[in-house]
């Protein structure tokens, strides 16, 4: 029986995929085969020896100790695109919020409570302070053309905006899905200097930390609207506040409130609602659970953040091996099998950076002794028979 531990509340639609006699799923398991998690902080968590995989029901994995998992041969999955539509809808909402001063107008209207028959006149007199431009015909810069960025760009085109996209690492699938009218930005500086609105959709890492900073604000058009529904750390807050003070940024909308951003009339802070829809939570849970099952039952990998994608048709006798991506590693594995009379019917071996992953379909059953000898090879991180 395989066991799956949940560290957060996971949609029942996802958990239903484990409702079989050969799975145990609970929040209180001491030695699980796999973990399902959303936002729970695992960075200082002990990783039990039996742990084979972790699936994050969401895109961001900064709450998971990726390096430690890779060292131990633990595959970490995420669910890119499962919450894309939910985030896209909030980004589109924020385009209007940043332009039409809707939020401040609603807030002001609430102050008219108790004015009785004067309300109508006060509304007509006061509404001029909330005038804002339409987005049609304005230029939107989309930084990052992954699952969310492509949806935002395409829908912004449908709303009549002129869209410029920037992503030097765009995938073939994303490129196919992108509207042909989206202009390709030759550089980030070109996007910054020409756009009326800018929305960020890139992962947070060492290279993107504070990528929107004083230098970039200095290039932007005066009065630009900036949207951040990716990660708070992508924008240098101190530089942002200076840019607002100088009139460079007229409105900043973010899904990541911080103390220093609250109470500023030019900043709209949304309490991390990007993926907070029942549809998104279900999609993420189903996708995470499906990927875990495929790995636990067949050894196939899809949407891992630390291992290469691998998919090989199932056979009666299969072993999977996680290993260092170094010369002669694959040769050592196959030689050991051949020396012990094991014939390989089919195989697939891929690598991602310094880690390699190999699936072997054997024509004979492998013994525990050979498994132990495989594990003893220097650079082998994990061996499992399926």
Secondary structure, DSSP 8 states (H G I E B T S, - for coil): -EEEEESS---HHHHGGG-STTEEEES--SS-SEEEESS---TT----TT--EEEESSS--TTS-HHHHHHTT-EEE--TTTTHHHHHHHHHHHHHHHHH-HHHHHHHHHTTTT-GGGHHHHHHHHGGGG----STT-EEEEE--SHHHHHHHHHHHHTT-EEEEE-TT--HHHHHHS-TTSEE-S-HHHHHHH-SEEEE----STTTTT-B-HHHHTTS-TTEEEEE-S-GGGB-HHHHHHHHHTTSEEEEEESS--GGGTT-TTEEE--S-TT-SHHHHHHHHHHHHHHHHHHHHH--B-SBSSS--B-----SEEEEEEEE--TTHHHHHHHHHHHTT--EEEEEEEEETTEEEEEEEESS---HHHHHHHHTSTTEEEEEE-
